[in-house]
Amino acid sequence: MRKSIGLVAHDNRKEDLLQWVSFNAKKLSKHKLVCTGTTGKLIHKLLEELGYYPEMELLKSGPLGGDQELGARISADEIDLLIFLWDPMSIQPHDVDVKALLRLSVLYNIPTACNRSTADYIISSKLFKDETYVPIKKDYSIYINRDAI
């Protein structure tokens, strides 16, 4: 089953993500890759150099709204997996967007990796290849209905 995979990396983590993508290029080439701006351009160039041409969608740069665009895709059930290598050692000008993106990935229960080890576990999991596996989504409607009272 073809998945839609969100790929994001802060500046200090882009090289880590590129190394991970290079190592997993064959697997990733079978899926749609949805990337924020600069990260997506780097991944596209790398995959072409390696001879892979997956479907790719490039969003805006993270600080210019790309994280929010990706979050919107998650809330619309258009993203199956998120690899977001964020930099825990530096403050980002769009930290609120980063937090919102991670919140949505948890809210919609999509597998999310914030480091290479977790990304390795996810992509090598038998569930990654399982066409019948569907993550269970929690019903949060009580929160919506509660506000209406």
Secondary structure, DSSP 8 states (H G I E B T S, - for coil): ---EEEEEE-GGGHHHHHHHHHHTHHHHTTSEEEE-HHHHHHHHHHHHHHT----EEE---GGGTHHHHHHHHHHTT--SEEEEE--TTS--TTHHHHHHHHHHHHHTT--EESSHHHHHHHHHSHHHH-TT--------HHHHHHHH-
